[in-house]
Amino acid sequence: MADSARKVLASDYAIATSGIAGPTGGSPEKPVGTVWIAISGESGTDAWKVQLGSNRLRVIMETSNHALNGLRKRLLAE
């Protein structure tokens, strides 16, 4: 998603998230709070999984924090 968004929008970077914020929809393999985050840039795409608990609002807020912090770290490294 992040790679396609970056290309379609002709941007330097793109962030994509996907997961289960809850309160329902989880499974034993993917419990509520499981979120994948991806950042795409010229040098490639990085993706990682975070487990953020079962509170929907917390999952949404923490996902944003993790994604933006990941972009910040990447920009500092480049």
PyMOL Python script that loads the backbone (N, CA, C, O; Angstrom):
from pymol import cmd

cmd.read_pdbstr("""\
ATOM      1  N   MET A   1       0.824  -1.196   0.000  1.00  0.00           N
ATOM      2  CA  MET A   1       0.000   0.000   0.000  1.00  0.00           C
ATOM      3  C   MET A   1       0.867   1.259   0.000  1.00  0.00           C
ATOM      4  O   MET A   1       0.642   2.178  -0.787  1.00  0.00           O
ATOM      5  N   ALA A   2       1.860   1.288   0.892  1.00  0.00           N
ATOM      6  CA  ALA A   2       2.694   2.484   0.996  1.00  0.00           C
ATOM      7  C   ALA A   2       3.451   2.743  -0.297  1.00  0.00           C
ATOM      8  O   ALA A   2       3.550   3.885  -0.745  1.00  0.00           O
ATOM      9  N   ASP A   3       3.981   1.691  -0.895  1.00  0.00           N
ATOM     10  CA  ASP A   3       4.727   1.842  -2.141  1.00  0.00           C
ATOM     11  C   ASP A   3       3.829   2.361  -3.257  1.00  0.00           C
ATOM     12  O   ASP A   3       4.212   3.275  -3.987  1.00  0.00           O
ATOM     13  N   SER A   4       2.647   1.789  -3.391  1.00  0.00           N
ATOM     14  CA  SER A   4       1.705   2.242  -4.428  1.00  0.00           C
ATOM     15  C   SER A   4       1.252   3.672  -4.182  1.00  0.00           C
ATOM     16  O   SER A   4       1.157   4.461  -5.122  1.00  0.00           O
ATOM     17  N   ALA A   5       0.972   4.016  -2.926  1.00  0.00           N
ATOM     18  CA  ALA A   5       0.554   5.385  -2.609  1.00  0.00           C
ATOM     19  C   ALA A   5       1.643   6.382  -2.966  1.00  0.00           C
ATOM     20  O   ALA A   5       1.361   7.447  -3.515  1.00  0.00           O
ATOM     21  N   ARG A   6       2.884   6.038  -2.654  1.00  0.00           N
ATOM     22  CA  ARG A   6       4.001   6.944  -2.968  1.00  0.00           C
ATOM     23  C   ARG A   6       4.110   7.167  -4.470  1.00  0.00           C
ATOM     24  O   ARG A   6       4.319   8.291  -4.928  1.00  0.00           O
ATOM     25  N   LYS A   7       3.967   6.080  -5.237  1.00  0.00           N
ATOM     26  CA  LYS A   7       4.081   6.195  -6.691  1.00  0.00           C
ATOM     27  C   LYS A   7       2.903   6.953  -7.303  1.00  0.00           C
ATOM     28  O   LYS A   7       3.099   7.831  -8.143  1.00  0.00           O
ATOM     29  N   VAL A   8       1.689   6.620  -6.889  1.00  0.00           N
ATOM     30  CA  VAL A   8       0.492   7.267  -7.441  1.00  0.00           C
ATOM     31  C   VAL A   8       0.470   8.754  -7.119  1.00  0.00           C
ATOM     32  O   VAL A   8       0.084   9.570  -7.955  1.00  0.00           O
ATOM     33  N   LEU A   9       0.883   9.103  -5.907  1.00  0.00           N
ATOM     34  CA  LEU A   9       0.852  10.502  -5.484  1.00  0.00           C
ATOM     35  C   LEU A   9       2.129  11.267  -5.814  1.00  0.00           C
ATOM     36  O   LEU A   9       2.226  12.467  -5.559  1.00  0.00           O
ATOM     37  N   ALA A  10       3.111  10.561  -6.384  1.00  0.00           N
ATOM     38  CA  ALA A  10       4.402  11.163  -6.730  1.00  0.00           C
ATOM     39  C   ALA A  10       5.000  11.899  -5.532  1.00  0.00           C
ATOM     40  O   ALA A  10       5.458  13.036  -5.651  1.00  0.00           O
ATOM     41  N   SER A  11       4.988  11.231  -4.376  1.00  0.00           N
ATOM     42  CA  SER A  11       5.525  11.827  -3.157  1.00  0.00           C
ATOM     43  C   SER A  11       6.864  11.186  -2.809  1.00  0.00           C
ATOM     44  O   SER A  11       7.208  10.123  -3.325  1.00  0.00           O
ATOM     45  N   ASP A  12       7.603  11.836  -1.942  1.00  0.00           N
ATOM     46  CA  ASP A  12       8.889  11.300  -1.506  1.00  0.00           C
ATOM     47  C   ASP A  12       8.717  10.121  -0.560  1.00  0.00           C
ATOM     48  O   ASP A  12       9.503   9.175  -0.591  1.00  0.00           O
ATOM     49  N   TYR A  13       7.688  10.178   0.283  1.00  0.00           N
ATOM     50  CA  TYR A  13       7.417   9.135   1.271  1.00  0.00           C
ATOM     51  C   TYR A  13       5.919   8.883   1.356  1.00  0.00           C
ATOM     52  O   TYR A  13       5.111   9.754   1.035  1.00  0.00           O
ATOM     53  N   ALA A  14       5.562   7.685   1.791  1.00  0.00           N
ATOM     54  CA  ALA A  14       4.166   7.364   2.074  1.00  0.00           C
ATOM     55  C   ALA A  14       4.136   6.390   3.242  1.00  0.00           C
ATOM     56  O   ALA A  14       5.038   5.570   3.410  1.00  0.00           O
ATOM     57  N   ILE A  15       3.086   6.496   4.045  1.00  0.00           N
ATOM     58  CA  ILE A  15       2.875   5.614   5.182  1.00  0.00           C
ATOM     59  C   ILE A  15       1.565   4.868   4.953  1.00  0.00           C
ATOM     60  O   ILE A  15       0.578   5.451   4.503  1.00  0.00           O
ATOM     61  N   ALA A  16       1.565   3.578   5.268  1.00  0.00           N
ATOM     62  CA  ALA A  16       0.338   2.790   5.207  1.00  0.00           C
ATOM     63  C   ALA A  16       0.203   2.004   6.501  1.00  0.00           C
ATOM     64  O   ALA A  16       1.195   1.547   7.069  1.00  0.00           O
ATOM     65  N   THR A  17      -1.030   1.850   6.960  1.00  0.00           N
ATOM     66  CA  THR A  17      -1.289   1.036   8.148  1.00  0.00           C
ATOM     67  C   THR A  17      -2.444   0.098   7.853  1.00  0.00           C
ATOM     68  O   THR A  17      -3.337   0.410   7.065  1.00  0.00           O
ATOM     69  N   SER A  18      -2.408  -1.050   8.497  1.00  0.00           N
ATOM     70  CA  SER A  18      -3.488  -2.014   8.378  1.00  0.00           C
ATOM     71  C   SER A  18      -3.512  -2.838   9.647  1.00  0.00           C
ATOM     72  O   SER A  18      -2.465  -3.248  10.148  1.00  0.00           O
ATOM     73  N   GLY A  19      -4.697  -3.078  10.166  1.00  0.00           N
ATOM     74  CA  GLY A  19      -4.756  -3.867  11.384  1.00  0.00           C
ATOM     75  C   GLY A  19      -6.158  -4.020  11.911  1.00  0.00           C
ATOM     76  O   GLY A  19      -7.140  -3.736  11.226  1.00  0.00           O
ATOM     77  N   ILE A  20      -6.229  -4.475  13.146  1.00  0.00           N
ATOM     78  CA  ILE A  20      -7.505  -4.753  13.794  1.00  0.00           C
ATOM     79  C   ILE A  20      -7.595  -3.882  15.043  1.00  0.00           C
ATOM     80  O   ILE A  20      -6.990  -4.188  16.070  1.00  0.00           O
ATOM     81  N   ALA A  21      -8.355  -2.797  14.944  1.00  0.00           N
ATOM     82  CA  ALA A  21      -8.457  -1.848  16.048  1.00  0.00           C
ATOM     83  C   ALA A  21      -9.471  -2.307  17.093  1.00  0.00           C
ATOM     84  O   ALA A  21      -9.413  -1.862  18.239  1.00  0.00           O
ATOM     85  N   GLY A  22     -10.386  -3.176  16.726  1.00  0.00           N
ATOM     86  CA  GLY A  22     -11.367  -3.701  17.675  1.00  0.00           C
ATOM     87  C   GLY A  22     -12.608  -2.834  17.749  1.00  0.00           C
ATOM     88  O   GLY A  22     -12.728  -1.870  16.993  1.00  0.00           O
ATOM     89  N   PRO A  23     -13.497  -3.142  18.606  1.00  0.00           N
ATOM     90  CA  PRO A  23     -13.361  -4.114  19.680  1.00  0.00           C
ATOM     91  C   PRO A  23     -13.571  -5.572  19.227  1.00  0.00           C
ATOM     92  O   PRO A  23     -13.285  -6.502  19.981  1.00  0.00           O
ATOM     93  N   THR A  24     -14.060  -5.764  18.016  1.00  0.00           N
ATOM     94  CA  THR A  24     -14.247  -7.121  17.510  1.00  0.00           C
ATOM     95  C   THR A  24     -13.394  -7.306  16.272  1.00  0.00           C
ATOM     96  O   THR A  24     -12.748  -6.366  15.808  1.00  0.00           O
ATOM     97  N   GLY A  25     -13.393  -8.520  15.735  1.00  0.00           N
ATOM     98  CA  GLY A  25     -12.686  -8.779  14.496  1.00  0.00           C
ATOM     99  C   GLY A  25     -11.380  -9.511  14.661  1.00  0.00           C
ATOM    100  O   GLY A  25     -10.763  -9.899  13.669  1.00  0.00           O
ATOM    101  N   GLY A  26     -10.943  -9.709  15.880  1.00  0.00           N
ATOM    102  CA  GLY A  26      -9.695 -10.409  16.118  1.00  0.00           C
ATOM    103  C   GLY A  26      -9.847 -11.912  16.007  1.00  0.00           C
ATOM    104  O   GLY A  26     -10.958 -12.443  15.982  1.00  0.00           O
ATOM    105  N   SER A  27      -8.721 -12.581  15.941  1.00  0.00           N
ATOM    106  CA  SER A  27      -8.684 -14.040  15.906  1.00  0.00           C
ATOM    107  C   SER A  27      -7.464 -14.476  16.716  1.00  0.00           C
ATOM    108  O   SER A  27      -6.638 -13.639  17.081  1.00  0.00           O
ATOM    109  N   PRO A  28      -7.340 -15.769  17.002  1.00  0.00           N
ATOM    110  CA  PRO A  28      -6.145 -16.210  17.727  1.00  0.00           C
ATOM    111  C   PRO A  28      -4.845 -15.864  16.992  1.00  0.00           C
ATOM    112  O   PRO A  28      -3.838 -15.559  17.631  1.00  0.00           O
ATOM    113  N   GLU A  29      -4.860 -15.907  15.662  1.00  0.00           N
ATOM    114  CA  GLU A  29      -3.663 -15.579  14.882  1.00  0.00           C
ATOM    115  C   GLU A  29      -3.417 -14.071  14.805  1.00  0.00           C
ATOM    116  O   GLU A  29      -2.273 -13.618  14.784  1.00  0.00           O
ATOM    117  N   LYS A  30      -4.510 -13.301  14.763  1.00  0.00           N
ATOM    118  CA  LYS A  30      -4.408 -11.839  14.675  1.00  0.00           C
ATOM    119  C   LYS A  30      -5.367 -11.226  15.695  1.00  0.00           C
ATOM    120  O   LYS A  30      -6.494 -10.867  15.352  1.00  0.00           O
ATOM    121  N   PRO A  31      -4.924 -11.105  16.941  1.00  0.00           N
ATOM    122  CA  PRO A  31      -5.810 -10.545  17.960  1.00  0.00           C
ATOM    123  C   PRO A  31      -6.040  -9.051  17.768  1.00  0.00           C
ATOM    124  O   PRO A  31      -5.276  -8.374  17.080  1.00  0.00           O
ATOM    125  N   VAL A  32      -7.103  -8.551  18.386  1.00  0.00           N
ATOM    126  CA  VAL A  32      -7.374  -7.111  18.366  1.00  0.00           C
ATOM    127  C   VAL A  32      -6.124  -6.391  18.852  1.00  0.00           C
ATOM    128  O   VAL A  32      -5.505  -6.800  19.834  1.00  0.00           O
ATOM    129  N   GLY A  33      -5.763  -5.334  18.169  1.00  0.00           N
ATOM    130  CA  GLY A  33      -4.578  -4.559  18.507  1.00  0.00           C
ATOM    131  C   GLY A  33      -3.375  -4.869  17.642  1.00  0.00           C
ATOM    132  O   GLY A  33      -2.338  -4.217  17.766  1.00  0.00           O
ATOM    133  N   THR A  34      -3.497  -5.867  16.758  1.00  0.00           N
ATOM    134  CA  THR A  34      -2.404  -6.184  15.842  1.00  0.00           C
ATOM    135  C   THR A  34      -2.435  -5.188  14.686  1.00  0.00           C
ATOM    136  O   THR A  34      -3.448  -5.055  14.000  1.00  0.00           O
ATOM    137  N   VAL A  35      -1.330  -4.494  14.475  1.00  0.00           N
ATOM    138  CA  VAL A  35      -1.263  -3.474  13.420  1.00  0.00           C
ATOM    139  C   VAL A  35       0.061  -3.607  12.668  1.00  0.00           C
ATOM    140  O   VAL A  35       1.116  -3.785  13.276  1.00  0.00           O
ATOM    141  N   TRP A  36      -0.010  -3.518  11.350  1.00  0.00           N
ATOM    142  CA  TRP A  36       1.178  -3.455  10.495  1.00  0.00           C
ATOM    143  C   TRP A  36       1.328  -2.026  10.009  1.00  0.00           C
ATOM    144  O   TRP A  36       0.349  -1.380   9.636  1.00  0.00           O
ATOM    145  N   ILE A  37       2.556  -1.540  10.017  1.00  0.00           N
ATOM    146  CA  ILE A  37       2.879  -0.189   9.560  1.00  0.00           C
ATOM    147  C   ILE A  37       3.954  -0.309   8.490  1.00  0.00           C
ATOM    148  O   ILE A  37       4.909  -1.069   8.650  1.00  0.00           O
ATOM    149  N   ALA A  38       3.805   0.439   7.398  1.00  0.00           N
ATOM    150  CA  ALA A  38       4.811   0.443   6.334  1.00  0.00           C
ATOM    151  C   ALA A  38       5.136   1.878   5.950  1.00  0.00           C
ATOM    152  O   ALA A  38       4.260   2.741   5.892  1.00  0.00           O
ATOM    153  N   ILE A  39       6.413   2.110   5.690  1.00  0.00           N
ATOM    154  CA  ILE A  39       6.877   3.407   5.195  1.00  0.00           C
ATOM    155  C   ILE A  39       7.654   3.149   3.920  1.00  0.00           C
ATOM    156  O   ILE A  39       8.587   2.346   3.896  1.00  0.00           O
ATOM    157  N   SER A  40       7.261   3.837   2.863  1.00  0.00           N
ATOM    158  CA  SER A  40       7.915   3.684   1.574  1.00  0.00           C
ATOM    159  C   SER A  40       8.623   4.981   1.210  1.00  0.00           C
ATOM    160  O   SER A  40       8.080   6.073   1.376  1.00  0.00           O
ATOM    161  N   GLY A  41       9.843   4.837   0.711  1.00  0.00           N
ATOM    162  CA  GLY A  41      10.622   5.982   0.251  1.00  0.00           C
ATOM    163  C   GLY A  41      11.494   5.547  -0.912  1.00  0.00           C
ATOM    164  O   GLY A  41      11.443   4.395  -1.341  1.00  0.00           O
ATOM    165  N   GLU A  42      12.275   6.453  -1.408  1.00  0.00           N
ATOM    166  CA  GLU A  42      13.137   6.182  -2.559  1.00  0.00           C
ATOM    167  C   GLU A  42      14.064   4.988  -2.317  1.00  0.00           C
ATOM    168  O   GLU A  42      14.363   4.231  -3.241  1.00  0.00           O
ATOM    169  N   SER A  43      14.518   4.824  -1.071  1.00  0.00           N
ATOM    170  CA  SER A  43      15.469   3.753  -0.765  1.00  0.00           C
ATOM    171  C   SER A  43      14.803   2.417  -0.430  1.00  0.00           C
ATOM    172  O   SER A  43      15.493   1.449  -0.107  1.00  0.00           O
ATOM    173  N   GLY A  44      13.480   2.353  -0.501  1.00  0.00           N
ATOM    174  CA  GLY A  44      12.793   1.092  -0.255  1.00  0.00           C
ATOM    175  C   GLY A  44      11.644   1.238   0.725  1.00  0.00           C
ATOM    176  O   GLY A  44      11.286   2.342   1.133  1.00  0.00           O
ATOM    177  N   THR A  45      11.076   0.098   1.092  1.00  0.00           N
ATOM    178  CA  THR A  45       9.927   0.074   1.994  1.00  0.00           C
ATOM    179  C   THR A  45      10.276  -0.729   3.243  1.00  0.00           C
ATOM    180  O   THR A  45      10.800  -1.839   3.160  1.00  0.00           O
ATOM    181  N   ASP A  46       9.980  -0.152   4.387  1.00  0.00           N
ATOM    182  CA  ASP A  46      10.158  -0.826   5.673  1.00  0.00           C
ATOM    183  C   ASP A  46       8.775  -1.110   6.246  1.00  0.00           C
ATOM    184  O   ASP A  46       7.880  -0.269   6.160  1.00  0.00           O
ATOM    185  N   ALA A  47       8.602  -2.288   6.826  1.00  0.00           N
ATOM    186  CA  ALA A  47       7.330  -2.637   7.452  1.00  0.00           C
ATOM    187  C   ALA A  47       7.594  -3.344   8.763  1.00  0.00           C
ATOM    188  O   ALA A  47       8.563  -4.091   8.897  1.00  0.00           O
ATOM    189  N   TRP A  48       6.723  -3.102   9.732  1.00  0.00           N
ATOM    190  CA  TRP A  48       6.843  -3.775  11.012  1.00  0.00           C
ATOM    191  C   TRP A  48       5.464  -3.927  11.647  1.00  0.00           C
ATOM    192  O   TRP A  48       4.515  -3.216  11.314  1.00  0.00           O
ATOM    193  N   LYS A  49       5.389  -4.887  12.578  1.00  0.00           N
ATOM    194  CA  LYS A  49       4.142  -5.178  13.274  1.00  0.00           C
ATOM    195  C   LYS A  49       4.250  -4.698  14.708  1.00  0.00           C
ATOM    196  O   LYS A  49       5.290  -4.842  15.349  1.00  0.00           O
ATOM    197  N   VAL A  50       3.157  -4.122  15.206  1.00  0.00           N
ATOM    198  CA  VAL A  50       3.069  -3.742  16.609  1.00  0.00           C
ATOM    199  C   VAL A  50       1.813  -4.362  17.203  1.00  0.00           C
ATOM    200  O   VAL A  50       0.826  -4.587  16.503  1.00  0.00           O
ATOM    201  N   GLN A  51       1.862  -4.633  18.492  1.00  0.00           N
ATOM    202  CA  GLN A  51       0.723  -5.172  19.225  1.00  0.00           C
ATOM    203  C   GLN A  51       0.326  -4.124  20.245  1.00  0.00           C
ATOM    204  O   GLN A  51       1.106  -3.815  21.146  1.00  0.00           O
ATOM    205  N   LEU A  52      -0.887  -3.563  20.119  1.00  0.00           N
ATOM    206  CA  LEU A  52      -1.231  -2.365  20.874  1.00  0.00           C
ATOM    207  C   LEU A  52      -2.394  -2.529  21.845  1.00  0.00           C
ATOM    208  O   LEU A  52      -2.979  -1.526  22.254  1.00  0.00           O
ATOM    209  N   GLY A  53      -2.743  -3.721  22.221  1.00  0.00           N
ATOM    210  CA  GLY A  53      -3.808  -3.913  23.208  1.00  0.00           C
ATOM    211  C   GLY A  53      -5.188  -3.943  22.584  1.00  0.00           C
ATOM    212  O   GLY A  53      -5.329  -4.072  21.368  1.00  0.00           O
ATOM    213  N   SER A  54      -6.208  -3.824  23.423  1.00  0.00           N
ATOM    214  CA  SER A  54      -7.573  -4.034  22.939  1.00  0.00           C
ATOM    215  C   SER A  54      -8.454  -2.795  22.978  1.00  0.00           C
ATOM    216  O   SER A  54      -9.628  -2.873  22.614  1.00  0.00           O
ATOM    217  N   ASN A  55      -7.931  -1.665  23.405  1.00  0.00           N
ATOM    218  CA  ASN A  55      -8.717  -0.443  23.446  1.00  0.00           C
ATOM    219  C   ASN A  55      -8.655   0.247  22.090  1.00  0.00           C
ATOM    220  O   ASN A  55      -7.587   0.686  21.662  1.00  0.00           O
ATOM    221  N   ARG A  56      -9.795   0.345  21.413  1.00  0.00           N
ATOM    222  CA  ARG A  56      -9.848   0.855  20.042  1.00  0.00           C
ATOM    223  C   ARG A  56      -9.203   2.238  19.892  1.00  0.00           C
ATOM    224  O   ARG A  56      -8.378   2.444  19.001  1.00  0.00           O
ATOM    225  N   LEU A  57      -9.572   3.172  20.749  1.00  0.00           N
ATOM    226  CA  LEU A  57      -9.016   4.534  20.628  1.00  0.00           C
ATOM    227  C   LEU A  57      -7.511   4.534  20.859  1.00  0.00           C
ATOM    228  O   LEU A  57      -6.775   5.252  20.184  1.00  0.00           O
ATOM    229  N   ARG A  58      -7.053   3.726  21.817  1.00  0.00           N
ATOM    230  CA  ARG A  58      -5.610   3.632  22.059  1.00  0.00           C
ATOM    231  C   ARG A  58      -4.895   3.050  20.847  1.00  0.00           C
ATOM    232  O   ARG A  58      -3.826   3.530  20.469  1.00  0.00           O
ATOM    233  N   VAL A  59      -5.474   2.025  20.235  1.00  0.00           N
ATOM    234  CA  VAL A  59      -4.864   1.411  19.049  1.00  0.00           C
ATOM    235  C   VAL A  59      -4.731   2.447  17.940  1.00  0.00           C
ATOM    236  O   VAL A  59      -3.688   2.527  17.291  1.00  0.00           O
ATOM    237  N   ILE A  60      -5.762   3.231  17.717  1.00  0.00           N
ATOM    238  CA  ILE A  60      -5.731   4.249  16.654  1.00  0.00           C
ATOM    239  C   ILE A  60      -4.667   5.304  16.952  1.00  0.00           C
ATOM    240  O   ILE A  60      -3.876   5.652  16.075  1.00  0.00           O
ATOM    241  N   MET A  61      -4.645   5.814  18.184  1.00  0.00           N
ATOM    242  CA  MET A  61      -3.674   6.856  18.540  1.00  0.00           C
ATOM    243  C   MET A  61      -2.242   6.325  18.502  1.00  0.00           C
ATOM    244  O   MET A  61      -1.351   6.989  17.973  1.00  0.00           O
ATOM    245  N   GLU A  62      -2.018   5.147  19.053  1.00  0.00           N
ATOM    246  CA  GLU A  62      -0.674   4.592  19.088  1.00  0.00           C
ATOM    247  C   GLU A  62      -0.184   4.220  17.685  1.00  0.00           C
ATOM    248  O   GLU A  62       1.006   4.333  17.394  1.00  0.00           O
ATOM    249  N   THR A  63      -1.090   3.782  16.828  1.00  0.00           N
ATOM    250  CA  THR A  63      -0.700   3.487  15.442  1.00  0.00           C
ATOM    251  C   THR A  63      -0.155   4.746  14.779  1.00  0.00           C
ATOM    252  O   THR A  63       0.889   4.710  14.127  1.00  0.00           O
ATOM    253  N   SER A  64      -0.861   5.849  14.948  1.00  0.00           N
ATOM    254  CA  SER A  64      -0.393   7.122  14.382  1.00  0.00           C
ATOM    255  C   SER A  64       0.963   7.512  14.958  1.00  0.00           C
ATOM    256  O   SER A  64       1.853   7.936  14.222  1.00  0.00           O
ATOM    257  N   ASN A  65       1.120   7.370  16.263  1.00  0.00           N
ATOM    258  CA  ASN A  65       2.392   7.718  16.905  1.00  0.00           C
ATOM    259  C   ASN A  65       3.538   6.851  16.380  1.00  0.00           C
ATOM    260  O   ASN A  65       4.610   7.364  16.060  1.00  0.00           O
ATOM    261  N   HIS A  66       3.312   5.547  16.295  1.00  0.00           N
ATOM    262  CA  HIS A  66       4.353   4.641  15.798  1.00  0.00           C
ATOM    263  C   HIS A  66       4.720   4.962  14.345  1.00  0.00           C
ATOM    264  O   HIS A  66       5.897   4.985  13.986  1.00  0.00           O
ATOM    265  N   ALA A  67       3.705   5.209  13.520  1.00  0.00           N
ATOM    266  CA  ALA A  67       3.953   5.481  12.100  1.00  0.00           C
ATOM    267  C   ALA A  67       4.744   6.777  11.912  1.00  0.00           C
ATOM    268  O   ALA A  67       5.723   6.808  11.167  1.00  0.00           O
ATOM    269  N   LEU A  68       4.323   7.831  12.579  1.00  0.00           N
ATOM    270  CA  LEU A  68       5.017   9.111  12.430  1.00  0.00           C
ATOM    271  C   LEU A  68       6.411   9.069  13.044  1.00  0.00           C
ATOM    272  O   LEU A  68       7.335   9.690  12.520  1.00  0.00           O
ATOM    273  N   ASN A  69       6.571   8.348  14.142  1.00  0.00           N
ATOM    274  CA  ASN A  69       7.898   8.214  14.734  1.00  0.00           C
ATOM    275  C   ASN A  69       8.815   7.400  13.816  1.00  0.00           C
ATOM    276  O   ASN A  69      10.008   7.686  13.711  1.00  0.00           O
ATOM    277  N   GLY A  70       8.256   6.395  13.158  1.00  0.00           N
ATOM    278  CA  GLY A  70       9.037   5.627  12.191  1.00  0.00           C
ATOM    279  C   GLY A  70       9.510   6.493  11.034  1.00  0.00           C
ATOM    280  O   GLY A  70      10.651   6.372  10.590  1.00  0.00           O
ATOM    281  N   LEU A  71       8.643   7.361  10.548  1.00  0.00           N
ATOM    282  CA  LEU A  71       9.033   8.277   9.474  1.00  0.00           C
ATOM    283  C   LEU A  71      10.101   9.252   9.973  1.00  0.00           C
ATOM    284  O   LEU A  71      11.064   9.538   9.262  1.00  0.00           O
ATOM    285  N   ARG A  72       9.931   9.757  11.188  1.00  0.00           N
ATOM    286  CA  ARG A  72      10.921  10.678  11.767  1.00  0.00           C
ATOM    287  C   ARG A  72      12.299  10.013  11.842  1.00  0.00           C
ATOM    288  O   ARG A  72      13.303  10.609  11.453  1.00  0.00           O
ATOM    289  N   LYS A  73      12.339   8.785  12.339  1.00  0.00           N
ATOM    290  CA  LYS A  73      13.609   8.063  12.439  1.00  0.00           C
ATOM    291  C   LYS A  73      14.235   7.838  11.064  1.00  0.00           C
ATOM    292  O   LYS A  73      15.448   7.955  10.892  1.00  0.00           O
ATOM    293  N   ARG A  74      13.396   7.519  10.104  1.00  0.00           N
ATOM    294  CA  ARG A  74      13.924   7.282   8.755  1.00  0.00           C
ATOM    295  C   ARG A  74      14.509   8.551   8.165  1.00  0.00           C
ATOM    296  O   ARG A  74      15.580   8.521   7.559  1.00  0.00           O
ATOM    297  N   LEU A  75      13.814   9.666   8.339  1.00  0.00           N
ATOM    298  CA  LEU A  75      14.321  10.944   7.825  1.00  0.00           C
ATOM    299  C   LEU A  75      15.640  11.319   8.491  1.00  0.00           C
ATOM    300  O   LEU A  75      16.547  11.822   7.827  1.00  0.00           O
ATOM    301  N   LEU A  76      15.754  11.083   9.776  1.00  0.00           N
ATOM    302  CA  LEU A  76      17.004  11.389  10.476  1.00  0.00           C
ATOM    303  C   LEU A  76      18.147  10.502  10.007  1.00  0.00           C
ATOM    304  O   LEU A  76      19.294  10.944   9.938  1.00  0.00           O
ATOM    305  N   ALA A  77      17.832   9.240   9.682  1.00  0.00           N
ATOM    306  CA  ALA A  77      18.864   8.304   9.222  1.00  0.00           C
ATOM    307  C   ALA A  77      19.341   8.612   7.809  1.00  0.00           C
ATOM    308  O   ALA A  77      20.480   8.310   7.455  1.00  0.00           O
ATOM    309  N   GLU A  78      18.489   9.198   7.022  1.00  0.00           N
ATOM    310  CA  GLU A  78      18.847   9.513   5.638  1.00  0.00           C
ATOM    311  C   GLU A  78      19.423  10.893   5.592  1.00  0.00           C
ATOM    312  O   GLU A  78      19.797  11.371   4.520  1.00  0.00           O
TER     313      GLU A  78
END
""", "prot")
cmd.dss("prot")
cmd.show_as("cartoon", "prot")
cmd.util.cbc("prot")
cmd.orient("prot")
